[in-house]
Amino acid sequence: MTQVDNDKLELAALESRVDELIKTIEGLASENQALRTQQATLTTERAALIEKTEQARTRVEAMISRLKAMETR
């Protein structure tokens, strides 16, 4: 095998590896975007749940206050 043939084989192998790396990077970028979208959705849901929890806490505290007031009558 000549040096030229050897160089061509090495170049073909390198091109193949670069193509694999590009596909991997594209896949990771896509996955990263999906995870960022999911994180944003979960953050929004968490904020809504925190708000609902706070509203429920306020209502329960008001009920407890009313019950205590009824107790003292």
C-alpha positions in Angstrom: 0.0 0.0 0.0 1.4 3.4 -1.0 1.6 6.4 1.2 -1.1 8.1 -0.8 -3.5 5.1 -0.3 -2.7 5.1 3.4 -3.3 8.9 3.7 -6.7 8.4 1.9 -7.7 5.7 4.3 -6.7 7.9 7.3 -8.6 10.8 5.8 -11.7 8.7 5.3 -11.5 7.4 8.8 -11.1 11.0 10.1 -14.0 12.2 8.1 -16.2 9.4 9.4 -15.2 10.2 13.0 -15.9 13.9 12.4 -19.4 13.0 11.0 -20.1 10.9 14.1 -19.0 13.8 16.3 -21.3 16.2 14.4 -24.2 13.9 14.8 -23.5 13.5 18.5 -23.2 17.3 19.0 -26.5 17.8 17.1 -28.2 15.1 19.3 -26.9 16.7 22.5 -28.0 20.1 21.4 -31.5 18.8 20.7 -31.6 17.0 24.0 -30.3 20.2 25.8 -33.1 22.3 24.2 -35.7 19.7 25.2 -34.4 19.7 28.8 -34.4 23.5 29.0 -38.0 23.6 27.8 -38.9 20.9 30.3 -37.2 22.9 33.1 -39.0 26.1 32.2 -42.4 24.2 32.2 -41.5 22.6 35.6 -40.5 26.0 37.0 -43.8 27.5 35.9 -45.7 24.6 37.4 -43.8 24.9 40.7 -44.6 28.6 41.0 -48.3 27.8 40.4 -48.2 25.1 43.1 -46.4 27.3 45.5 -49.1 30.0 45.0 -51.9 27.4 45.5 -50.3 26.2 48.6 -50.0 29.7 50.0 -53.7 30.4 49.2 -54.7 27.1 50.9 -52.5 28.0 54.0 -54.2 31.4 54.2 -57.7 29.9 54.0 -56.9 27.2 56.6 -55.4 29.8 59.0 -58.6 31.9 58.5 -60.7 28.9 59.3 -58.7 28.2 62.5 -59.0 31.8 63.6 -62.8 31.6 63.1 -63.0 28.3 65.0 -61.0 29.8 67.9 -63.3 32.8 67.9 -66.3 30.5 68.1 -64.7 28.6 70.9 -64.4 31.6 73.1 -68.0 32.7 72.7 
